[in-house]
């Protein structure tokens, strides 16, 4: 997978992609790190769609982990998590009975 900076992609556009072999996925990265995937559309669209969804889900999961670590939620014990779930369920149950 090739990596191209967002700046270079904005300035040079298609010229920045000329060195990339046909069919290869490109990772666009900014100052804060990886930002976007450019995924070529060819061949089996269903397989490519599956791969894209998997990549997006992985990126989302990593962002959730990063957020949990930054806020200290990654240190919660199972009992604390279960207690929060019970509280939310109780609130939902009360709303349904009203």
N, C-alpha and C positions, 0 to 999 in steps of 0.2 A: 504494500500500500504506500503510495506516495503522499508526502505532506507538503502543502503549499500554504504560505502565509496569507491571511485574509487581505492584507495590504497589497501584496503582489497580485492576487486574484482580482482585486478591485481595479488596480492600475492597468494590468496587462491582459486581463480577461482570458480569452481563448488562447493567446500566445503562451500564457503560463501553463496551459494544459497540453501544449504540443509535445512536450517531452514524456508525457504519461502514455504508456502503452494502451491501446484500445481495449476496453473492457475492464480496466483496473479501477478500483475504488480510490478516491482521493480524499484525504483528510485535510480540511481547511482549519488552520489554527490562528488564533489571535494572541494578544499579549497575555491573556489569562489562561491560555492553553487551548486544547482542542475545542472547536466550536461547531463544525458541520462536517457531514460526509457528503461527497458527491458520488452517487451510485449510478453507474451506467445502466441504461435500460436496453437490454437485448436478450435474446434467447428465452429462457423459461421465466416469464414474469412472475409466476406464482412462487417460484423458488427465491427469486430476488426480493419479492415482497416479504417473504418469511424472514429472510436474512436481515432486511432493513428493520422490520419490526423487532427482531431479536436485538439488534444493535441499539435501537431506540429504548427498548425496555431495560437493557443493561445500563445505558447512560442514565436513565431515570433512577434506577436502583442505586447507582453510585452517588448520584446527587442526594438521594434520601439518606444514604449512609453518611455522607459528608455533613448534611444538616444535623443528623442525630448526634454525631460526634461533637460538632461545634456547640450544640445546646446541652450536651451531657446526657442525652436520652439513650445513648448506647451503653450507659452504665446501669440502666434499670434492671431490676430483678424480675423474674417471671411472675412472682406474686404481685408486684406493683403493676405490671402490665395487665394481669388478670383483673385486678381491682379497678383500674381505669375502664376496662371493657365492661365490667358489671355496672359501673356508674352510667356509662353512655346508654347501655341497654335499658336501664331503669328509667332514664329520662325519655327515651323513645317509647317505652311502654306507657308511661304517664300521658304522653302526647296522644297516643292512639285511643286511650280510654276517655279523653275529653270530648 
